[in-house]
Amino acid sequence: MSDFAEPKTEILAETRNYLVWQAEEPDGEITYHLELGALTVHFFAEEWKEFQELMRALQQ
């Protein structure tokens, strides 16, 4: 039996080509994952918040 716990994952948004999901790691940390075709970008919570602010700035 393995001591490695799998993270709990949840899809936050999805289109035909893109996907955003989050993972709750066994230590309680939340990470965010942005899949853009063959590229996946991983964010810690603080980085994700800053990325969201950046995307909102594009809409103004």
mmCIF file of the N, C-alpha and C atoms, coordinates in Angstrom:
data_MODEL
# 
_entry.id   MODEL 
# 
loop_
_atom_site.group_PDB 
_atom_site.id 
_atom_site.type_symbol 
_atom_site.label_atom_id 
_atom_site.label_alt_id 
_atom_site.label_comp_id 
_atom_site.label_asym_id 
_atom_site.label_entity_id 
_atom_site.label_seq_id 
_atom_site.pdbx_PDB_ins_code 
_atom_site.Cartn_x 
_atom_site.Cartn_y 
_atom_site.Cartn_z 
_atom_site.occupancy 
_atom_site.B_iso_or_equiv 
_atom_site.pdbx_formal_charge 
_atom_site.auth_seq_id 
_atom_site.auth_comp_id 
_atom_site.auth_asym_id 
_atom_site.auth_atom_id 
_atom_site.pdbx_PDB_model_num 
ATOM 1   N N  . MET A 1 1  ? 0.835   -1.174 0.000   1.00 0.00 ? 1  MET A N  1 
ATOM 2   C CA . MET A 1 1  ? 0.000   0.000  0.000   1.00 0.00 ? 1  MET A CA 1 
ATOM 3   C C  . MET A 1 1  ? 0.887   1.246  0.000   1.00 0.00 ? 1  MET A C  1 
ATOM 4   N N  . SER A 1 2  ? 0.542   2.228  -0.783  1.00 0.00 ? 2  SER A N  1 
ATOM 5   C CA . SER A 1 2  ? 1.347   3.437  -0.928  1.00 0.00 ? 2  SER A CA 1 
ATOM 6   C C  . SER A 1 2  ? 0.918   4.493  0.084   1.00 0.00 ? 2  SER A C  1 
ATOM 7   N N  . ASP A 1 3  ? 1.891   5.259  0.581   1.00 0.00 ? 3  ASP A N  1 
ATOM 8   C CA . ASP A 1 3  ? 1.604   6.373  1.481   1.00 0.00 ? 3  ASP A CA 1 
ATOM 9   C C  . ASP A 1 3  ? 1.302   7.649  0.708   1.00 0.00 ? 3  ASP A C  1 
ATOM 10  N N  . PHE A 1 4  ? 1.366   7.594  -0.628  1.00 0.00 ? 4  PHE A N  1 
ATOM 11  C CA . PHE A 1 4  ? 1.155   8.764  -1.471  1.00 0.00 ? 4  PHE A CA 1 
ATOM 12  C C  . PHE A 1 4  ? -0.342  8.969  -1.696  1.00 0.00 ? 4  PHE A C  1 
ATOM 13  N N  . ALA A 1 5  ? -0.869  10.108 -1.244  1.00 0.00 ? 5  ALA A N  1 
ATOM 14  C CA . ALA A 1 5  ? -2.279  10.433 -1.437  1.00 0.00 ? 5  ALA A CA 1 
ATOM 15  C C  . ALA A 1 5  ? -2.443  11.230 -2.721  1.00 0.00 ? 5  ALA A C  1 
ATOM 16  N N  . GLU A 1 6  ? -3.416  10.871 -3.510  1.00 0.00 ? 6  GLU A N  1 
ATOM 17  C CA . GLU A 1 6  ? -3.710  11.593 -4.746  1.00 0.00 ? 6  GLU A CA 1 
ATOM 18  C C  . GLU A 1 6  ? -4.392  12.917 -4.414  1.00 0.00 ? 6  GLU A C  1 
ATOM 19  N N  . PRO A 1 7  ? -4.081  13.986 -5.148  1.00 0.00 ? 7  PRO A N  1 
ATOM 20  C CA . PRO A 1 7  ? -4.773  15.262 -4.917  1.00 0.00 ? 7  PRO A CA 1 
ATOM 21  C C  . PRO A 1 7  ? -6.229  15.175 -5.365  1.00 0.00 ? 7  PRO A C  1 
ATOM 22  N N  . LYS A 1 8  ? -7.069  15.958 -4.720  1.00 0.00 ? 8  LYS A N  1 
ATOM 23  C CA . LYS A 1 8  ? -8.467  16.085 -5.139  1.00 0.00 ? 8  LYS A CA 1 
ATOM 24  C C  . LYS A 1 8  ? -8.506  17.136 -6.243  1.00 0.00 ? 8  LYS A C  1 
ATOM 25  N N  . THR A 1 9  ? -9.089  16.806 -7.383  1.00 0.00 ? 9  THR A N  1 
ATOM 26  C CA . THR A 1 9  ? -9.100  17.742 -8.509  1.00 0.00 ? 9  THR A CA 1 
ATOM 27  C C  . THR A 1 9  ? -10.519 18.168 -8.849  1.00 0.00 ? 9  THR A C  1 
ATOM 28  N N  . GLU A 1 10 ? -10.617 19.363 -9.433  1.00 0.00 ? 10 GLU A N  1 
ATOM 29  C CA . GLU A 1 10 ? -11.908 19.899 -9.872  1.00 0.00 ? 10 GLU A CA 1 
ATOM 30  C C  . GLU A 1 10 ? -11.691 20.746 -11.110 1.00 0.00 ? 10 GLU A C  1 
ATOM 31  N N  . ILE A 1 11 ? -12.479 20.515 -12.150 1.00 0.00 ? 11 ILE A N  1 
ATOM 32  C CA . ILE A 1 11 ? -12.435 21.336 -13.359 1.00 0.00 ? 11 ILE A CA 1 
ATOM 33  C C  . ILE A 1 11 ? -13.178 22.631 -13.073 1.00 0.00 ? 11 ILE A C  1 
ATOM 34  N N  . LEU A 1 12 ? -12.526 23.763 -13.314 1.00 0.00 ? 12 LEU A N  1 
ATOM 35  C CA . LEU A 1 12 ? -13.115 25.073 -13.072 1.00 0.00 ? 12 LEU A CA 1 
ATOM 36  C C  . LEU A 1 12 ? -13.748 25.671 -14.319 1.00 0.00 ? 12 LEU A C  1 
ATOM 37  N N  . ALA A 1 13 ? -13.147 25.418 -15.476 1.00 0.00 ? 13 ALA A N  1 
ATOM 38  C CA . ALA A 1 13 ? -13.670 25.939 -16.745 1.00 0.00 ? 13 ALA A CA 1 
ATOM 39  C C  . ALA A 1 13 ? -13.080 25.105 -17.874 1.00 0.00 ? 13 ALA A C  1 
ATOM 40  N N  . GLU A 1 14 ? -13.871 24.975 -18.942 1.00 0.00 ? 14 GLU A N  1 
ATOM 41  C CA . GLU A 1 14 ? -13.423 24.142 -20.062 1.00 0.00 ? 14 GLU A CA 1 
ATOM 42  C C  . GLU A 1 14 ? -14.076 24.620 -21.347 1.00 0.00 ? 14 GLU A C  1 
ATOM 43  N N  . THR A 1 15 ? -13.265 24.700 -22.385 1.00 0.00 ? 15 THR A N  1 
ATOM 44  C CA . THR A 1 15 ? -13.773 24.937 -23.731 1.00 0.00 ? 15 THR A CA 1 
ATOM 45  C C  . THR A 1 15 ? -13.305 23.770 -24.590 1.00 0.00 ? 15 THR A C  1 
ATOM 46  N N  . ARG A 1 16 ? -13.549 23.854 -25.866 1.00 0.00 ? 16 ARG A N  1 
ATOM 47  C CA . ARG A 1 16 ? -13.126 22.777 -26.760 1.00 0.00 ? 16 ARG A CA 1 
ATOM 48  C C  . ARG A 1 16 ? -11.615 22.573 -26.750 1.00 0.00 ? 16 ARG A C  1 
ATOM 49  N N  . ASN A 1 17 ? -10.862 23.660 -26.596 1.00 0.00 ? 17 ASN A N  1 
ATOM 50  C CA . ASN A 1 17 ? -9.404  23.587 -26.688 1.00 0.00 ? 17 ASN A CA 1 
ATOM 51  C C  . ASN A 1 17 ? -8.653  23.866 -25.391 1.00 0.00 ? 17 ASN A C  1 
ATOM 52  N N  . TYR A 1 18 ? -9.322  24.407 -24.393 1.00 0.00 ? 18 TYR A N  1 
ATOM 53  C CA . TYR A 1 18 ? -8.631  24.842 -23.180 1.00 0.00 ? 18 TYR A CA 1 
ATOM 54  C C  . TYR A 1 18 ? -9.309  24.292 -21.934 1.00 0.00 ? 18 TYR A C  1 
ATOM 55  N N  . LEU A 1 19 ? -8.520  24.204 -20.861 1.00 0.00 ? 19 LEU A N  1 
ATOM 56  C CA . LEU A 1 19 ? -9.033  23.650 -19.618 1.00 0.00 ? 19 LEU A CA 1 
ATOM 57  C C  . LEU A 1 19 ? -8.331  24.313 -18.443 1.00 0.00 ? 19 LEU A C  1 
ATOM 58  N N  . VAL A 1 20 ? -9.100  24.645 -17.402 1.00 0.00 ? 20 VAL A N  1 
ATOM 59  C CA . VAL A 1 20 ? -8.549  25.146 -16.144 1.00 0.00 ? 20 VAL A CA 1 
ATOM 60  C C  . VAL A 1 20 ? -9.067  24.232 -15.045 1.00 0.00 ? 20 VAL A C  1 
ATOM 61  N N  . TRP A 1 21 ? -8.135  23.728 -14.244 1.00 0.00 ? 21 TRP A N  1 
ATOM 62  C CA . TRP A 1 21 ? -8.530  22.864 -13.139 1.00 0.00 ? 21 TRP A CA 1 
ATOM 63  C C  . TRP A 1 21 ? -7.692  23.167 -11.921 1.00 0.00 ? 21 TRP A C  1 
ATOM 64  N N  . GLN A 1 22 ? -8.214  22.772 -10.770 1.00 0.00 ? 22 GLN A N  1 
ATOM 65  C CA . GLN A 1 22 ? -7.473  22.982 -9.532  1.00 0.00 ? 22 GLN A CA 1 
ATOM 66  C C  . GLN A 1 22 ? -7.269  21.643 -8.845  1.00 0.00 ? 22 GLN A C  1 
ATOM 67  N N  . ALA A 1 23 ? -6.231  21.595 -8.039  1.00 0.00 ? 23 ALA A N  1 
ATOM 68  C CA . ALA A 1 23 ? -5.932  20.389 -7.271  1.00 0.00 ? 23 ALA A CA 1 
ATOM 69  C C  . ALA A 1 23 ? -5.697  20.783 -5.824  1.00 0.00 ? 23 ALA A C  1 
ATOM 70  N N  . GLU A 1 24 ? -6.337  20.048 -4.928  1.00 0.00 ? 24 GLU A N  1 
ATOM 71  C CA . GLU A 1 24 ? -6.042  20.211 -3.509  1.00 0.00 ? 24 GLU A CA 1 
ATOM 72  C C  . GLU A 1 24 ? -5.037  19.140 -3.155  1.00 0.00 ? 24 GLU A C  1 
ATOM 73  N N  . GLU A 1 25 ? -3.827  19.580 -2.890  1.00 0.00 ? 25 GLU A N  1 
ATOM 74  C CA . GLU A 1 25 ? -2.740  18.658 -2.600  1.00 0.00 ? 25 GLU A CA 1 
ATOM 75  C C  . GLU A 1 25 ? -2.940  18.027 -1.221  1.00 0.00 ? 25 GLU A C  1 
ATOM 76  N N  . PRO A 1 26 ? -2.330  16.878 -0.969  1.00 0.00 ? 26 PRO A N  1 
ATOM 77  C CA . PRO A 1 26 ? -2.485  16.214 0.336   1.00 0.00 ? 26 PRO A CA 1 
ATOM 78  C C  . PRO A 1 26 ? -2.097  17.091 1.526   1.00 0.00 ? 26 PRO A C  1 
ATOM 79  N N  . ASP A 1 27 ? -1.200  18.066 1.304   1.00 0.00 ? 27 ASP A N  1 
ATOM 80  C CA . ASP A 1 27 ? -0.804  18.959 2.401   1.00 0.00 ? 27 ASP A CA 1 
ATOM 81  C C  . ASP A 1 27 ? -1.756  20.139 2.565   1.00 0.00 ? 27 ASP A C  1 
ATOM 82  N N  . GLY A 1 28 ? -2.846  20.176 1.773   1.00 0.00 ? 28 GLY A N  1 
ATOM 83  C CA . GLY A 1 28 ? -3.849  21.230 1.863   1.00 0.00 ? 28 GLY A CA 1 
ATOM 84  C C  . GLY A 1 28 ? -3.631  22.394 0.926   1.00 0.00 ? 28 GLY A C  1 
ATOM 85  N N  . GLU A 1 29 ? -2.485  22.456 0.258   1.00 0.00 ? 29 GLU A N  1 
ATOM 86  C CA . GLU A 1 29 ? -2.219  23.549 -0.684  1.00 0.00 ? 29 GLU A CA 1 
ATOM 87  C C  . GLU A 1 29 ? -3.058  23.369 -1.947  1.00 0.00 ? 29 GLU A C  1 
ATOM 88  N N  . ILE A 1 30 ? -3.581  24.477 -2.461  1.00 0.00 ? 30 ILE A N  1 
ATOM 89  C CA . ILE A 1 30 ? -4.351  24.465 -3.701  1.00 0.00 ? 30 ILE A CA 1 
ATOM 90  C C  . ILE A 1 30 ? -3.442  24.918 -4.831  1.00 0.00 ? 30 ILE A C  1 
ATOM 91  N N  . THR A 1 31 ? -3.408  24.159 -5.915  1.00 0.00 ? 31 THR A N  1 
ATOM 92  C CA . THR A 1 31 ? -2.678  24.556 -7.118  1.00 0.00 ? 31 THR A CA 1 
ATOM 93  C C  . THR A 1 31 ? -3.656  24.649 -8.267  1.00 0.00 ? 31 THR A C  1 
ATOM 94  N N  . TYR A 1 32 ? -3.326  25.490 -9.244  1.00 0.00 ? 32 TYR A N  1 
ATOM 95  C CA . TYR A 1 32 ? -4.184  25.721 -10.403 1.00 0.00 ? 32 TYR A CA 1 
ATOM 96  C C  . TYR A 1 32 ? -3.408  25.361 -11.655 1.00 0.00 ? 32 TYR A C  1 
ATOM 97  N N  . HIS A 1 33 ? -4.116  24.844 -12.648 1.00 0.00 ? 33 HIS A N  1 
ATOM 98  C CA . HIS A 1 33 ? -3.486  24.327 -13.860 1.00 0.00 ? 33 HIS A CA 1 
ATOM 99  C C  . HIS A 1 33 ? -4.272  24.825 -15.064 1.00 0.00 ? 33 HIS A C  1 
ATOM 100 N N  . LEU A 1 34 ? -3.564  25.457 -15.980 1.00 0.00 ? 34 LEU A N  1 
ATOM 101 C CA . LEU A 1 34 ? -4.139  26.027 -17.191 1.00 0.00 ? 34 LEU A CA 1 
ATOM 102 C C  . LEU A 1 34 ? -3.592  25.233 -18.362 1.00 0.00 ? 34 LEU A C  1 
ATOM 103 N N  . GLU A 1 35 ? -4.449  24.469 -19.021 1.00 0.00 ? 35 GLU A N  1 
ATOM 104 C CA . GLU A 1 35 ? -4.031  23.653 -20.161 1.00 0.00 ? 35 GLU A CA 1 
ATOM 105 C C  . GLU A 1 35 ? -4.417  24.368 -21.449 1.00 0.00 ? 35 GLU A C  1 
ATOM 106 N N  . LEU A 1 36 ? -3.398  24.681 -22.245 1.00 0.00 ? 36 LEU A N  1 
ATOM 107 C CA . LEU A 1 36 ? -3.569  25.382 -23.520 1.00 0.00 ? 36 LEU A CA 1 
ATOM 108 C C  . LEU A 1 36 ? -3.012  24.484 -24.618 1.00 0.00 ? 36 LEU A C  1 
ATOM 109 N N  . GLY A 1 37 ? -3.817  23.575 -25.092 1.00 0.00 ? 37 GLY A N  1 
ATOM 110 C CA . GLY A 1 37 ? -3.331  22.616 -26.078 1.00 0.00 ? 37 GLY A CA 1 
ATOM 111 C C  . GLY A 1 37 ? -2.271  21.736 -25.444 1.00 0.00 ? 37 GLY A C  1 
ATOM 112 N N  . ALA A 1 38 ? -1.077  21.717 -26.032 1.00 0.00 ? 38 ALA A N  1 
ATOM 113 C CA . ALA A 1 38 ? 0.008   20.868 -25.540 1.00 0.00 ? 38 ALA A CA 1 
ATOM 114 C C  . ALA A 1 38 ? 0.768   21.509 -24.377 1.00 0.00 ? 38 ALA A C  1 
ATOM 115 N N  . LEU A 1 39 ? 0.434   22.744 -24.014 1.00 0.00 ? 39 LEU A N  1 
ATOM 116 C CA . LEU A 1 39 ? 1.127   23.471 -22.958 1.00 0.00 ? 39 LEU A CA 1 
ATOM 117 C C  . LEU A 1 39 ? 0.267   23.495 -21.697 1.00 0.00 ? 39 LEU A C  1 
ATOM 118 N N  . THR A 1 40 ? 0.851   23.154 -20.554 1.00 0.00 ? 40 THR A N  1 
ATOM 119 C CA . THR A 1 40 ? 0.173   23.282 -19.265 1.00 0.00 ? 40 THR A CA 1 
ATOM 120 C C  . THR A 1 40 ? 0.995   24.203 -18.388 1.00 0.00 ? 40 THR A C  1 
ATOM 121 N N  . VAL A 1 41 ? 0.325   25.211 -17.810 1.00 0.00 ? 41 VAL A N  1 
ATOM 122 C CA . VAL A 1 41 ? 0.962   26.156 -16.901 1.00 0.00 ? 41 VAL A CA 1 
ATOM 123 C C  . VAL A 1 41 ? 0.426   25.870 -15.500 1.00 0.00 ? 41 VAL A C  1 
ATOM 124 N N  . HIS A 1 42 ? 1.334   25.733 -14.539 1.00 0.00 ? 42 HIS A N  1 
ATOM 125 C CA . HIS A 1 42 ? 0.974   25.417 -13.170 1.00 0.00 ? 42 HIS A CA 1 
ATOM 126 C C  . HIS A 1 42 ? 1.162   26.654 -12.297 1.00 0.00 ? 42 HIS A C  1 
ATOM 127 N N  . PHE A 1 43 ? 0.194   26.925 -11.423 1.00 0.00 ? 43 PHE A N  1 
ATOM 128 C CA . PHE A 1 43 ? 0.236   28.096 -10.555 1.00 0.00 ? 43 PHE A CA 1 
ATOM 129 C C  . PHE A 1 43 ? 0.007   27.690 -9.103  1.00 0.00 ? 43 PHE A C  1 
ATOM 130 N N  . PHE A 1 44 ? 0.745   28.313 -8.184  1.00 0.00 ? 44 PHE A N  1 
ATOM 131 C CA . PHE A 1 44 ? 0.369   28.269 -6.784  1.00 0.00 ? 44 PHE A CA 1 
ATOM 132 C C  . PHE A 1 44 ? -0.730  29.309 -6.585  1.00 0.00 ? 44 PHE A C  1 
ATOM 133 N N  . ALA A 1 45 ? -1.433  29.279 -5.466  1.00 0.00 ? 45 ALA A N  1 
ATOM 134 C CA . ALA A 1 45 ? -2.598  30.146 -5.238  1.00 0.00 ? 45 ALA A CA 1 
ATOM 135 C C  . ALA A 1 45 ? -2.272  31.624 -5.436  1.00 0.00 ? 45 ALA A C  1 
ATOM 136 N N  . GLU A 1 46 ? -1.140  32.094 -4.918  1.00 0.00 ? 46 GLU A N  1 
ATOM 137 C CA . GLU A 1 46 ? -0.788  33.515 -5.044  1.00 0.00 ? 46 GLU A CA 1 
ATOM 138 C C  . GLU A 1 46 ? -0.546  33.888 -6.508  1.00 0.00 ? 46 GLU A C  1 
ATOM 139 N N  . GLU A 1 47 ? 0.102   32.988 -7.234  1.00 0.00 ? 47 GLU A N  1 
ATOM 140 C CA . GLU A 1 47 ? 0.372   33.232 -8.654  1.00 0.00 ? 47 GLU A CA 1 
ATOM 141 C C  . GLU A 1 47 ? -0.926  33.234 -9.451  1.00 0.00 ? 47 GLU A C  1 
ATOM 142 N N  . TRP A 1 48 ? -1.852  32.351 -9.099  1.00 0.00 ? 48 TRP A N  1 
ATOM 143 C CA . TRP A 1 48 ? -3.136  32.260 -9.795  1.00 0.00 ? 48 TRP A CA 1 
ATOM 144 C C  . TRP A 1 48 ? -3.920  33.553 -9.626  1.00 0.00 ? 48 TRP A C  1 
ATOM 145 N N  . LYS A 1 49 ? -3.922  34.089 -8.410  1.00 0.00 ? 49 LYS A N  1 
ATOM 146 C CA . LYS A 1 49 ? -4.626  35.339 -8.151  1.00 0.00 ? 49 LYS A CA 1 
ATOM 147 C C  . LYS A 1 49 ? -4.037  36.467 -9.006  1.00 0.00 ? 49 LYS A C  1 
ATOM 148 N N  . GLU A 1 50 ? -2.719  36.541 -9.080  1.00 0.00 ? 50 GLU A N  1 
ATOM 149 C CA . GLU A 1 50 ? -2.078  37.572 -9.892  1.00 0.00 ? 50 GLU A CA 1 
ATOM 150 C C  . GLU A 1 50 ? -2.385  37.376 -11.378 1.00 0.00 ? 50 GLU A C  1 
ATOM 151 N N  . PHE A 1 51 ? -2.405  36.133 -11.846 1.00 0.00 ? 51 PHE A N  1 
ATOM 152 C CA . PHE A 1 51 ? -2.736  35.846 -13.240 1.00 0.00 ? 51 PHE A CA 1 
ATOM 153 C C  . PHE A 1 51 ? -4.169  36.279 -13.555 1.00 0.00 ? 51 PHE A C  1 
ATOM 154 N N  . GLN A 1 52 ? -5.092  36.023 -12.630 1.00 0.00 ? 52 GLN A N  1 
ATOM 155 C CA . GLN A 1 52 ? -6.478  36.455 -12.839 1.00 0.00 ? 52 GLN A CA 1 
ATOM 156 C C  . GLN A 1 52 ? -6.558  37.982 -12.931 1.00 0.00 ? 52 GLN A C  1 
ATOM 157 N N  . GLU A 1 53 ? -5.806  38.685 -12.094 1.00 0.00 ? 53 GLU A N  1 
ATOM 158 C CA . GLU A 1 53 ? -5.775  40.153 -12.169 1.00 0.00 ? 53 GLU A CA 1 
ATOM 159 C C  . GLU A 1 53 ? -5.248  40.611 -13.526 1.00 0.00 ? 53 GLU A C  1 
ATOM 160 N N  . LEU A 1 54 ? -4.241  39.941 -14.032 1.00 0.00 ? 54 LEU A N  1 
ATOM 161 C CA . LEU A 1 54 ? -3.684  40.259 -15.341 1.00 0.00 ? 54 LEU A CA 1 
ATOM 162 C C  . LEU A 1 54 ? -4.730  40.074 -16.439 1.00 0.00 ? 54 LEU A C  1 
ATOM 163 N N  . MET A 1 55 ? -5.475  38.982 -16.387 1.00 0.00 ? 55 MET A N  1 
ATOM 164 C CA . MET A 1 55 ? -6.496  38.719 -17.400 1.00 0.00 ? 55 MET A CA 1 
ATOM 165 C C  . MET A 1 55 ? -7.630  39.732 -17.316 1.00 0.00 ? 55 MET A C  1 
ATOM 166 N N  . ARG A 1 56 ? -8.005  40.139 -16.104 1.00 0.00 ? 56 ARG A N  1 
ATOM 167 C CA . ARG A 1 56 ? -9.042  41.157 -15.956 1.00 0.00 ? 56 ARG A CA 1 
ATOM 168 C C  . ARG A 1 56 ? -8.575  42.489 -16.550 1.00 0.00 ? 56 ARG A C  1 
ATOM 169 N N  . ALA A 1 57 ? -7.298  42.814 -16.398 1.00 0.00 ? 57 ALA A N  1 
ATOM 170 C CA . ALA A 1 57 ? -6.747  44.054 -16.947 1.00 0.00 ? 57 ALA A CA 1 
ATOM 171 C C  . ALA A 1 57 ? -6.835  44.070 -18.468 1.00 0.00 ? 57 ALA A C  1 
ATOM 172 N N  . LEU A 1 58 ? -6.754  42.914 -19.099 1.00 0.00 ? 58 LEU A N  1 
ATOM 173 C CA . LEU A 1 58 ? -6.883  42.840 -20.552 1.00 0.00 ? 58 LEU A CA 1 
ATOM 174 C C  . LEU A 1 58 ? -8.289  43.200 -21.020 1.00 0.00 ? 58 LEU A C  1 
ATOM 175 N N  . GLN A 1 59 ? -9.275  42.959 -20.188 1.00 0.00 ? 59 GLN A N  1 
ATOM 176 C CA . GLN A 1 59 ? -10.678 43.189 -20.563 1.00 0.00 ? 59 GLN A CA 1 
ATOM 177 C C  . GLN A 1 59 ? -11.078 44.655 -20.437 1.00 0.00 ? 59 GLN A C  1 
ATOM 178 N N  . GLN A 1 60 ? -10.243 45.468 -19.818 1.00 0.00 ? 60 GLN A N  1 
ATOM 179 C CA . GLN A 1 60 ? -10.608 46.886 -19.602 1.00 0.00 ? 60 GLN A CA 1 
ATOM 180 C C  . GLN A 1 60 ? -10.232 47.734 -20.778 1.00 0.00 ? 60 GLN A C  1 
# 
